[in-house]
């Protein structure tokens, strides 16, 4: 469970860093995301999820 909490904290650090370093870029990216079809977001989410599972499998395996 502590690994999960540490991973969640790391996600928050990375996201916060992006907003702190490039707030205007994040605004532009959010606008682009709003214009994307849901199917593209779903596909991107699935690819990101599979990449994350693969990375965890490599590190833990």
N, C-alpha and C positions, 0 to 999 in steps of 0.2 A: 504494500500500500504506500510505503514511503517513496518508492520509485515513481509511482503514479503522481503523487503530489509534487515531487521534484520536477517531473516532466511538465506538469501543468504550470508550475512556476516558471520554467524555462520558456514555455510558449508565451507567457505573459511578458517576460523580459524582452523577448524578440519583438513581439507586437508593439510594446511600449516604445522600444528603441526606434522602430520605423516611424511611429507617430511623432516622436521627439525630434528626430533628425530631418525628416522630410514631410512635414504636415501638408504642404501644397501638393506634393506628389501623391500622398495618400488620398487626398480629396479627388484628384484627377482619376486615380485608380478606382475609387468607389463609384464615380460617375460612369466609368467604362463598364464596371460590373453591373450597374443598374440597366445599362443598355443591352447587355448580353441575354440571349435566350436561356430559359431555365435548363434546357437540356445540356447546354455547354457548361453551365455551372455545375450541374450534376456530374458530368463526365470529368471535369477538372477536379472536383472533390473526390471522386472515386480514384483517380490517378494519384492524387496527393495522399489519400488514405493508404493505398497499396504501397506507395513509395515509403511511407512511414513505417508500415508493418515490416517491409523488407529491411529497412535500416535497423529497426529494433531486433529483428531476427539475426542479422549479421553481427550486431554488437553482443547480443545475449547468447548466440549459438556458439 
